[in-house]
Every structure is written in structure tokens, then in C-alpha cells.
Amino acid sequence: RTLDDAGALAGKRVLVRVDLNVPMDAGRVTDATRIERIVPTIREIADKGGRVVLLAHFGRPKGKREPNESLQPVVEPLSQALGKPVAFAEDCIGEPAKAAVSALKDGGVLLLENTRYHVGEEKNDPDFAKALAANGDFYVNDAFSAAHRAHASTEGIARLLPAFAGRGMQAELDALTKGLEAPKHPVIALVGGAKVSTKIDLLQNLVAKVDMLVIGGGMANTFLHAQGKDVGKSLCEKDLADTAKRIVEAAKAANCRIILPTDAVTAKEFKANPPTETVAVDAVPSDAMILDAGPDSVKVVNAAIDEAATLVWNGPLGAFELTPFDAATVAAAQHAAERTKAGELVSVAGGGDTVAALNHAGVGETFTYVSTAGGAFLEWLEGKELPGVEALRANG
Ligand code: 3PG
């Protein structure tokens, strides 16, 4: 159920779970993307006369009131994004919360302090969930990026109040459905990043669902090593060679084409702008590291993107944070963006580094959907059920 099903909200206290786990440096928010994404839901409820009570976590204080993990520094940027004042309560339950909620007027917005200041949050303690629910008539979850956590403010509470998906959650679920649950085929997945070990479940799930799987970044080295290639000093999880072989076998059985780099940009040192050499993947010098996919690989990847109707992207294709090792990621991202702009491709991307990589390529706005979720996006790619979403469905 979405906000369309919530009925009249005027005068109602609406507890809205948002993700305000934003990047912060010395008490200042350094990237407001997550704040901007929750504005439509808050504005809609406030415009309908609802009293918005925001629930959120910040950091991992593990039940302690860590002063540097307070949500207070988010109040000002949130208020600016909304164009209206945002009140703040120093606790998410008990007297401070109760008093602040009672003082709210129709259309007002209140942010409650970090839910993780209480151990009951991560334990999904029923009494803590009840204490949170006591401040609301309705519950709205607009935090897809925290939906992989079965916590009191994401899961427990959704079973205690009439529960609805916020507009951000709704957009995210729609995009993910288009990306993998009910996509237009052929589907291509681009998976990069440093390590295979963190993405085994994800690769196993993807080979069963997509038509083409591009494996890039450091994790491609393990696959090249499993094929008997010498990857020199490259990052490589040699103990996972058998796992890599099994994934390739599973892909063959499922008719999924695996695309690995054919050439690589190598260097002897991991730093910006060192001397580089571009070589075929079977000619990597023994004293060098693979730091990016080469131009031939980019041609192959872009040609595969041309065949696809849907693209799902997680993880950069090279060490994109250092020039010139951002080249393959930027080229593929821009190619996918062009096809998206032309209406030929549905492109869905997510995961921490992915968003940074796409913004670096200047295409974050052009993709069909870029998720702000890290862990939740990965778990979704792994085919797992997300407790926060399941609880909404169960009570929807
Ligand atoms: C995130 O930043 O990905 C979410 O807010 C979840 O945070 P967590 O990994 O600390 O649960």
C-alpha cells in the first residue's frame, strides 16, 4: 500500500522511517542526496495536513548516546530542502518524543533522535517498537536503503500500525522490479568492485536471471586467474578460483553469457597517473597490477550494452577513484546513459561506489534509476527478501 491508500491524513501523526545515514564530515552533511530523496514523501504528508514524525538511524552507536552520532546536524539541511522548519526531539521514545509530538501542528515536521541510541532498535525488541509506535497513528516507510535490516523502526513497527510505502520506497521498488523482477530482455548486468568474496551470492543469483553478465574491477582478476592466466601483482583472491569456475559453469547452464576483460590497463604502482601499459589479459607483466579494463574490453562491453534492453549495474569496472583508471567505467557509463536517453535502455544502478562512479562519469541523472542504497541494493541483487519491505507487504 502506498500513500494513495492512506486516506485522510489531516491531524494524523504519521511516523515516517527515512534514511538520514548521510555522509558527514566534522558535523556537516557532505552529500544531501538521501535528504533530497525523502522530500516528496514528507511534503505530501505535510501538505495533506499530516503531522510528520521522522524516525531515522545514524551510524552504528550500538545503544549508546554517542554525541558524534546525533541526528541534530541533519535538521538544518533537511529544513532547507523542505523549505520549512523542522523540530527536533532529543530522544525517539519517552517524554522528549511525546512532548515534541504533542507540540506538532498540522503540516509540521519533527525529527526524532537516532533510533540506534537504544539497543532495542537493532534487536527489533517488541517493547521498543511499541514505544516508537505510541507516537503515531500511521507508519510510512520511505527508507528502502535500510530495509535489509530487521530493526524495530523498519520491521517491528510496520506490524503495529497501518503501514504504507513512501514515494521514495515506491520509486525504488518500481525501478528494481523493472531491473530484475520483471525486466524487458535481454538483460545485462555489470558487476565490478574489488572482491569476489563479497559478491558470491550476488553473482550466483544474477547468472540465473540475466542474459549477459559483465564482470569487471578487481574481482575480474580472480576469474582470469581461474582460467589459468597470470595476473601478475593484481588484487586476486586465488582461494576463490574454484568458486569462480562454479559461477562460470552455472552461467553456461543458465545460458548467461559471461563477459570478462580482454585487455587491461596495468601499472607497477597504485597511485594517480603512474606510467601505464595496456596489454592483453594473457600478457600481464609479472611485476604489474591490472587497474582498469582496456579499450578493447570497453568495445566488447559497449557492444553488449547495445544488445540489451535492460541494464543493472553494481560496482566500478576499474580503480575509478584514481585517474586514468576511471576510463572504462566512465566510457561504459556514458554509453549506457546515451542509450537510456534515446529510450532504448532501462538502466538501474546502485551500491555505494556505483553512485559515486556514475556521478563522476556525469551520468547519475541520466540513468533510469540510481539507488542510494548500499547493503539493501546488494541484498536485493542477491535475491534476498528485505525485512522492511516484507513487513510492509504483510501489513499492507
Ligand atoms: C546505509 O547507509 O546503507 C543504510 O543506512 C544502512 O546502514 P547500516 O549498514 O549501518 O545498517
Residues whose N, C-alpha, C, O or C-beta is under 5 A from the ligand:
A	BS01	3PG	D19 N21 G59 S145 A146 G374 G375
